[in-house]
Amino acid sequence: MTRKLTLTGVFTALNVVLSMFIIIPLGPIRAAPIQHLINVISVVFTGPWGIVQAFLSSTIRILLGTGSPFAYPGSMVGALLGWLLYRRFGKLSSAAAGEVIGTGIFGSIATLPLIMVLGLELEFFYVLAPAFLVSSLIGALISWVLLGQLEKKGVLDRFNNERRP
């Protein structure tokens, strides 16, 4: 438990700092492929704590002005589906696919009420959905490659099978 909490804090910090440098501004959206990269890595290493990481990272990024309220549905739904698919199938590709489907499809659909509350035109959704899809695809692919290398070197197995005192 302590290890997962610690990793959640580390992943949150990495996400916030790296997302300051790699942002794709699209009107009121600030697409952040780093968010998706960290989400996938986080759910693989911490399980459902990856969803907490997504929430904390989104909140801090909004407070710092490097994120928008659209980060909540995009990142949290992506992390949730990434964790569920990884837990079910145990494959890195499942975690990455869950992030892309969760963010790019379900997360973008979940922004519709927010679009209406903010008084934006509904056509804005047609900009937002592709941005979410592209951003999550970039981040998920990079994380899949990085995690694949860790898996190949046996790091993931050692991490998951390490005995805790």
N, C-alpha and C positions, 0 to 999 in steps of 0.2 A: 504494500500500500504506500509506504513512504517513497519507494523507488518511483512508482507511477505518479505520485504527486510532484515529486522533484522533476521528473521528466516533463510533466505537464507545464510546470513553471518555465523550464528551459525552452521548450518548444514555443510557448507563448512569447517569451522574450525574443527568440530568434525570428519568429513570425513578425512581430511588431517592428523590430529593427530593420530586417531585410525588406519588408514591405514599404519602408520609407524610400528606398532606392529604386525599386522595380514596381512602378505603377503605370497603368494604362488609363489615362483620364478620358472618359467618354461622357461629357456633360456632368450630371450629378453623380455618375458612377465612377468609382475608382477601382478598376479591375486590377486584382493583385494575384498573379499566378503563384507567388510565394505562399499565399494563404492555402492554396490547394496542395502545393507540394508538402507543406508542413502538416496539413490535415491528414494526408495519406500516411506519412511517416509516423505521425502521432497515433493514429488508430492502430497501426501495426505494433508499435511499442507499448502503448498504454491502454488499448481497448477503448471502452466508452469514455475514458478521460479525454480522448481526442475531441469529443463534442464540447466538453468544458473548455478545452484549449481554444476551440473555434469561437466560442462565446466570449471568452476573456480577450482574445486577440482582436476580435471585431470591436468590442467595447473600447479597448485602449486605443485602437487605430481611429475610431470615431472621435474620441476625446482629444487626440493629438491632431486631428484634421487630415489624417492620411487615409481615412475610410469614410464610408457613407452608411446610412441606415440599411442600405441594400446588402451590406455585408452579413447581416444576421441570417436572413433566410438562405442566402447562397452558401455561406460557409457551414452553418450548423446542419442543414439538411444534407449537404454533401458528406460531412463527417459522419453523420448518423448512418447514411446508406453505405458508406465505405466500411464502417465498422461492422454493420450487420452482414454484409456480403463477405467480408474477410473472416468473420467469426463462423459463418455458415460453410464456406468453401475452403478456407485456409490458404488461399492463393493471393499473392501480391497483386496479380492482375485484377482480382475481384475487388480489392480495396481501391485500386486506381479507377476501375470502371464505376464503382459505387460513388466515388467522388464526382466523376464527370456526369453521371446520370442524375445523381442527387442535386448537384449544383446547377448543371446546365439545363435540366428539364424541370425537375420538381422545385428546385430552389427559385428558378426564374418565375415559375407559375405562382409560387408563394409570395412573390413581390407584388402581385396585382393589387391586393388591398392597400399596400403601402403607396403604390403609384396613385391610387385614387385619393387616399388621405392627404398626400402631398400636393394634390391638385394638378398633377402632371397629365398630359394628354395620354390617352391609351396607346397611341402610336409609339410612345416611348418604350413600351414593352418590346417592340420589334427591334429596338436597338439593344435593349438590356439582355434579352435572351441569347442572341448570338455572342455578346460580350462575355456573358457568364460561361457559355459553352466553350469558347476559345480559351479563356483564361483558365478554366478548370482543366481543359485538355492539356494545355502546356504544362501546368504544375503537376498534374497526375502522371504525365509521361516521364517527366524528369525524376519524380519520386520513384516511379516504377523501376527506372534504370538504376538509380542509386541503391534502392533496397535490393534489387536483383544482385548487385555486386556484393552487398553485405551478406546476402543469403549464400551466394557462391563461395564466399570466404568462410562461411560457417558462423558468422557473427550473430545472426538472428537465432540460430539454434542454441548457441552458447548463452545468449541473453535469456531466452525463454526457458531453458532447462537448468539454469544456475540454481543451486540450492540456496534457500534463504535460511538464516539462522533463526 
